């Protein structure tokens, strides 16, 4: 039995620094000045690349004053260094041979000291036979920590059966410490860790002892840096996130509170933390929640230039006022000009109330151009909303007026008197594992409304819309260790299967009313474009008229199925993913089945810092043409 790791603190993987990346010209200069070459012969390309990158001999290749005798002394020590490197990958019984082949005759292209040949037979892989987490402190006996104890033990057991690597060992310790300190016990620590290697059985036995210390309760909220905006809003948001005075410490809730404060728009930067130092003299005393903020300007103007595959070039101007005089509400006014869409809107938001609700008011003038059809519309709304990380609720009164002009068909035009008022309720439920890069989970959104037309004889109508998005990971994901292009774990790439995930998106809607009811087009449905049925243009799918034009319809159905798979390079995962998909959708005025429009295609995703960037090439089966689609971000 060999002890290979024992420490009172989490051990970080300590590997030699990688060789610097140099330009082709510099590489040529380096090759010309090399004193010796290195060739590694190993069973797998990944192991060969790992040894070449990290072996100590690499540091001496370009030493101009290195002679043959000094190189021979280095070769004597090389096997021990290689043995240590192989041990970090779980190979503890390797066979290693290091020899030097002489240089080529004078005038040859080889380095003057010849070539070092490293031959490695790594031997059997060591697997983790047991991984045990030992708990001490309050967590070992507190009834409130029962779930946390079970989670820690289950997480340690996930490593059993995995190949031993130093990165995996360090990663498990970090994961357990992170799980311990995330809830109730921010002062928790690893007091001892031990990894025993049985060379004969090729097994590793991991032991990690964690001390939780005393639980921490949160106290008052202290706001630093606030001058212009009401600090009561911050205090309410911290409490609404679940961190009221006397509640248990929770890193998840603290991060939720920080994000809620950022989302208000009042502050350009927010940093929230629990001040443990304030309770050093009395660990049982509540620790204050400190929120350090930098206030955003009272007013701002943003000018934008952009574009999309749906609508071509885009110009926009936004004006934001964070505290309207005499009212205290926020106001966001926007002008947006695109090839087919023009929009002028203003949305007003009241400060959040004690129970998380806030008043909303808005108005918008819009014009949409689809081939021969132009829809000009006005919309006014007033209501309240309650947004949270997992559940959004909203109810509101809405007034709509629209006018449709079709230059090719009088039948598809309206006289401009289509108006309606409706009362609506919206509900959105999210259960995704990570955002904005979900790997599993689902989201459901529902909107229901009842209203009446205002043109002539008033006729009632009922509206409903539903959205569903779900992800299912395929295969099993690695438990610990690095798997991205920088060999470091990340929120985007950690614990993701090589097979990727399946995604299903469903959308449906219906407007129920008498056939003669003049429903405004803004209450009806069109589909097609980047986020609906790819392979078709924006709002290309609707109710087809006899002359070939398309109008909005009363019933909508859209389905999309994707296989999203990560792209690997050199044995490590990159931030790119490949996608294949099938989309289908239809819009109709009848409840009987109608022919769906289908699009198929493939694309790539780039996990950028601002969210996923998707580029898709889709083939529309009906128009028999290819269309490129570009979209940024994730929202539900």
N, C-alpha and C positions, 0 to 999 in steps of 0.2 A: 504494500500500500504506500503510495507516494503522495505527500501533500504538495499541491502545486499552487495553492493560493490561500492565504490566511491574512485577514486584515480587519482592523476595527472600523474602517470606513469603506464606502463603495469604491471598488477598484475600477479605474478607467483603463481602457485598452491603450497600452503604450506601445506603439509601433514606430519604427524608424520613419522619419519624414520621407514622403515620396520624392522621387527625383523631380526637379523643376521642369516645367514645360518651356521649351525653347523654340525659337523660330527655325524654319528649315535651313536658313543660312547659318545660324548658330550651331544647329545640329551638324552641319557639314564641317564647321571649324572644330567642333568637339571630336568628331570621328577622326579627323586628321591628327589630333593631338593625343588620342588614346594611347596609354602605355600597354594595355592588354585588353583583350576582348573577353566576354563571358557568354557561355552557352549553357543553358539549363535543359537537362533531359528529365522530364517528369511525365507520369501517366496521363495527366489532364492539362489542357491549355490554361485553365484557370489557376491551377497550382503553379504551373510554370511561370505565369505572369506575376503571381503573388510573390514568389521567391525572387524573381528578377527585380521587382520593384523595391523590396525591402532588405535584401541581403547587404551586409556591411561592406562587402568587396566593392560595391558600386561607388563608394566614397573615394576610392583610391585609383580609379581608372585613369584619371587625367592628371595625376601628380607628375610633374615633369621630371623631378629628381628621383623617382622611384626606380630602384634597380632590381635585378633578378633575385638576389639574396633576400631583400626585404619582402618581395612578393611571395617567396617561398615561405617565409615566416608567417605571412598573412594567411596562406593556404592551410597552415597547420591549425589555426584558430577558426577557420571558416566552418568546419563541420559542427562545432558547438553552437555557433550563431544560427546555422541552418536548422539544427535540432530544436532550438528555442522557437524559431519561427513556425516550424511544423507543429510544435506543441500547441501553439495558439489556434491551430486549425483542427486539433483533435488527433494528431498522429504522434504517438508517444513511443513507437518502436520502429523508427525509420532506418533504412539502410542508406548511407550517404557515402559517395565517393567524389573527391575533389582532386583533379589532376590538371597539369599544365602541359599543353602541346606547344612545341617550339614554334618560333616565328618562321614565316616564309623566308626564302632566300632574299638576299639584298635586292631591292627594287620591287619587291612584292607589295601587295596592298594591305597585308595584315599588320597589326601593331607590333612594335619592336620586341615586346616581351612575350609574344605569342597569345594563346587563347586558353582561358581557364574553363575547364569542362566540369560541370556539376551534374552528377547522375544521382537521382533520388528515387528510391522505392519506399513510398510512405508507410506501407504496412496497413494493418486493419484500422478502421475508424473507431474511435472511442465514442460511445453513446452514453447519454445521461440515464443512469439507472434509477436515481432517486433525487428528488429536490424537495427539501423540507424547510418550511418557514417556522421558526420558534418565536413566540410572542411573549413579551413581558410588559409590565406597566399596566395602566388602566384598561387597555384594550383586551387584556387576557381574561378579565372577569366582568367587565361592564355589559349589562344586558343590552343597552342601546347600541353596542358595537358588535352584536352578533353577526349581522350581515357583513360588516367590514372584515371580521375575522374569517368568515367563510370565503369571501372574495380573495383575500390574501392567500389562503391555502389552495384554493382552486387555481389561482394564477401561477403559483409555484409548481403545481402538478402539470401544467401545460408543457413544461420543459422536458418531462420524462419521455424518453424514446427519441429525442432529438440528437443529432450529431453534436458532440462537444466542440465549441469554439470559444476562444477568449472573449470575443464580442458577445456571444450568447450569454456567457457567465456574467459579464459586466452588465449586459442589458437586463437580465433578470433581476439583479440587485437594484438597478435603477428603477425598474418597473414596480417592484415591491415597495421601495421607499416612497415613490411617487404616490402609490395607492394609499400608503399609511398616512402621509402628511396631507393628503387632499381633503380628508374629512376628519373633524374633531381633534386631530393630533398634529398640528403644524410643527411641534417641537420634536416629533419622532425622529429616530436615527437608527442606523445599523450599528450595533455594538460589536458584532463579530460575524465573520463569514469564512467559510471553509470549503474548499473543493478537493476531495480525495480522488485520486486516480488509481484504479486497479489495473496495472499493466497486463497482468495475465488474462484477466477476463475482458479487458478493453471496455471498462465501465467507469463512469464518473459518478460520484456521490456528492451532491451539493447540500450545504447546510448554511442557513442564513438566520441570524438572531436579530430581531427588531425590538426596540424599546419605544413604546408610544409616549411615555411620560404622562403628564396630567392632561385631561381634556381642556379645551379652550372654548369659552363662551365669548360672544361678541357683545360690545357695549354701545356707547353713543357714536354718532357719526360726526367726524370733524372734517370740515371742508376748507381747504387751503387754496387761495388764489382767486376766490370769487368776489367780484365787486359789482358787476353790472346786472347780473341775473339773480333771481330769487333762489337762495340756497335751500328753501323748503322742497323744491323739485328734486334735488339730489337726495335729500333725506328720505323722501317718499319712494324714490326708485330703489334705494338700498333696501328699504323695508319690504317693498313689493318683490324683490328678488329672493326674499326669505331670510334676510339677515337683520331681523328685529332684535332689540336689546334682549339678552338672555338666551338667544338661540345658539346652537352649536356652530363652531367654525366650519366653513365649507368653501374650498377653493372654487368649486364649480359655481356656487351662488355668488361668490365675490366677482368672478369673471362675468357672470350674467349681469350683475349690477353695473360693472364697468361698461359693458356693451350698451346697456340701456341708457346710461348717461351720455355715451358717445352719440347714440341715435337721436338724442334730443336736438342736436345741432348747436346747442349753446356753447360748446367747448371744442376747441381745435385739438386738444390733447387731454387725456384723462388717465390717471394712474391711481388705482385703488389697492389698498393693502390693509392688513390687520397689524396694528403696532404691538408686537409681542414685547418689545423692550419696555413699554409702559407698565407692564405687570411683572417685571422681574422681582420686585420685592414681595409680591403676593401672586403666585402663579394661578391661584383660584379666582382672582379678580377678573371681571370682564375686560377684554382687550378692545380698545376703540378701533372703529373702522375709519381709516384716514383716506380721504379722496383729494388728490392733488390735481388741480385743473389749470388749464390755460384757456381763457375765454376767447371765443370767436368774435369777430367784428360785429357790431350791431347791424350793419347793412353790408351787402356784398353784391357784386355783379360778375357774372361768369359768361364769357363769350366762347362759343364752341364751333368747331368745324369737324365734320366727320362724314360717315357714309355707311351704307349697308347694301347687301346684295338685294334686299327687298325694295329699297326706295332710292338708291343712288346717293348723290351728295347731300349733305345736311348742314344747315346753318342754324345756330340756336343762340338765344340770349336768355339768361336767368337773373332775376333780381330777388334777393332774399332779405327780409326784414325780420329780425328775431324778437322784436318787442314793439308791436304797433302802439302808437301813442293812445292813451286812454282806454285801451282794450287789453293789452298785454299778450295778445296772440302772436304767433308766427305767421308770416305770409310768404309764399313762394309763387312768384309770377314768372311765366315762361312763354317765350315766342319761339316756335320751331318751324323751319321751312325746309321741306323736302320735295323731291320730284313729284310725288303723288299725294303727299299729305302736308297740310298746313294747320298749325295749332296755336291758339292763344288761350292760356289758362291761368287761373289764380286759385291756389289752395291755401286755406287758413286753418291753423291748428291751435287749440287752446292748451294751456299748461295742464299737465296730468293731475288727476284728482286722487283722493286718498285711496280709492279702490282700484286705481289703474285705468279708469275711463277718461277719455278726453273728447271734447267737442271738435267736430270737423265741419268745415263749410268749403264749398268750391264751385267754380264756374268755368266753363270752357266753350270756346267757339272753334269749330273744326271744319275742315273741308278735305274730303277724300276723293281722289280721282282714280277710277278703275276702267281703263279703256274708254268706252263711250259714256260712262256713267259718272256723274259728279254728285256727291252727297254733301250738302251743307247742313250743319247741325249746331244746336245750342243745348247745353246741359247744365243744370243747377242742382246742387245737392246740399243737404244739411243733415247731420247725424252725430253719432258717438261711436268710438271704437275703443277696444281694450286689447292692445297688442302684447304678446308675451313670446318667449323663446319657442314654445311648442304649440300654443293655441292663440289664434287671433279671432276676435269677435267684433261684429260691426252691425249696427242698424242705422238706417237713414231713409230720408224722403228724397225722391229724385223727380225732377221735371225734365222732359225731353221734347225737343221740337226738331224736325228734320224736313229737308226738301231734297228730292231726288230729280235730277235732270239727266235724261238719256237722249243724246243727239240722234241716235239711230232708231229709237222706238218710243213712241208716245205712250205705249202701254206700260213701259217700265219707268215712266216719269210720274211725279206727283205734283200737286198744286201748292205744296208748301205749308199746308194746314195740318199735317200729321203731328199731333202733340199728345202727350200723355203725362200723367203723374202716377207715381208708384211708391209703395212702402216696401222696403227690402231688408233682409237679414242675411248676413254673410258669416261664414264659420270656416276657419282653416286650421287643420290639425296636422302637425309635423312630428315624425318620429324617425329622423335620419341620424345615423351614428356620428358623422362628422360633416361639417359644412365649411367651405363650399364644395367639398370633394366627397360626397356620400359614397360609401361602399355597400351599405345595406340600410334597410329601413323603408319607410313609406310616408306619403303625405296625402291628405284628403281635403278637398275644398268644396264647399257647398254654398250656393246663393239662391235664396228664394225671394220672390217678390209678387205682390198683388197690386193691381192698379186699374186705371180707367183711361180710355181715350178722351180727348177734349175737343175733338173735331165734330161738330154737329151733334148727332145723337151719341151720347156717351155710352161706350160699351166696355165692360170689364175684361180684364185679361190676367193671366197668371204666368209668371216666368220662373224657370229653374235652370240652374247650371251646376255641373259637377266636374271636378278634376281629380285625377288619381295618378300618382307617380310612385313606383316601387322599384327597389334594387335588391337583387339576390346574388351574393358572392358565389363563385364557383370554386370547387376544390377547397383545400385547406391552406391557410396562410402560415408563413413562418412565425414562430412565437416571439423570438428576439433576434437581435443582430441587425446589421446594416444591410440594406438592399437597394439603396439608391446610388445615383451616379457619383456621389461624393463619399460613399461608404459611411454615411452617417444616417441614423434614423431620422425620419421627419414625419410630420402630421399627414403629409400628402401620400407618402409611399410606404409607411410602416404597416406591417401586418396586412399586406394585400397579397392575394393569391396570384400566381402566374397566369391562371386562366381568366382572371378578370371577373366581370359581373354581367348579369342580364338586367336590362331596364325595360319596364313596361309603363307607357303613358297612355291614359284614357281620358277623353274629354267628351262631354255630352251636354246638350241644352235643348230646351223646349219652350215655346211660347204658345199657350193655350188660349184661344179666343175664337169668336165667330169669324167665319171666313171674310165677312165684309168689314170687320173692324180695321180701321186705318192705323195700324201700329207703326210708329216711327221706325225708320230703317236702323237707327242706332240701338234699338231693342232687339233687332233680328240678327241673323248670323251669316257670316262669310268666313271662309277658311282658306288655307294655303299659305306657304311661306316658310321662313327659317325655323319657327318653333311649332309648326303644325304638321302639314303634309309637304315634305320636301320633294323637289322635282317639279313644283308648281310655283307660280309667282304669288306675291302678296294678294290675298283675297281673290284668287282666281277661281276658287271652287264655290259655287252657289247654285241657285235655281236657274237652269238654262231656259231661256225664252225661245220662241219659235224662230226669231231672227238671229239666234246664236249668242245674244247678250246674256249676261249673268246678273241676277238680282239677289238680294238678301232673302233668306228663308227662315221658316219658323222652327225647324228641327236641325240639330247638329250632332254628328257623331264622328269622332276622330280616335284613331288608335295608332300607336307607334311601338315597335319592338326593336331593341338594340342589344348587340353584344359588344361590350366595351372591354378591351384587353390591353394590359400594359405592354410597352415595348421595352425589350431588354437588349443591352449592348455589352459585350464582354463579360457576361455573367452578372451584371448589376442592372437594377431597374432604373430607367430614365423617367423624366417627367412627361414623356409623351405616351399616348395611348392610341391604338387603332380601334376603329368602330365600323361595324356593318349594321345596316338597319333596313326595316320595312315600315313604311307609313301608309295609312289609308284613311280616307275621310269622305264625308258626304254632307251635303246640305239639301234639304227638301222642304216642301210644304205639305207633304203627305206623311201619314203614320205608317204606310206600307213600306216594305224594304225597297231601297233604290240602289242603283249601281254606285259603288264606291270608286273614288279616284285613288290610284295606288302609285307610290313612289318607292324606289329601291335605290340603295347606294352604299357608299363607304366613305370614311373620312378619318381624320386624326383629331386628337385633343391634346392641347398643351396646358399643363397645370401651372398657370402663371400666378404671380403673387396676388393679382386682383380677382382671380377666379379662373375657371376653365375657359380656354379659347377653343372653339370648335370650327373646323373647316370641313365641309361635307360636299361631295359631288354626288348628286342624285339624278336618277333617270325617271321622268314622269311617263308612266305607261300609256296614258291617254294621249298627251300631246306628242309622245315619241321624241323627246328631246332631253338633253342634259342641262342641268342647272347647278350653279355653284352657290353654296350657302355659307355664310359667315356669321358667327354669333359669339358673344362674350358674356361670361358670368353664369351664375346659377341662382335661380329664384323659384320659390313656390309659395 
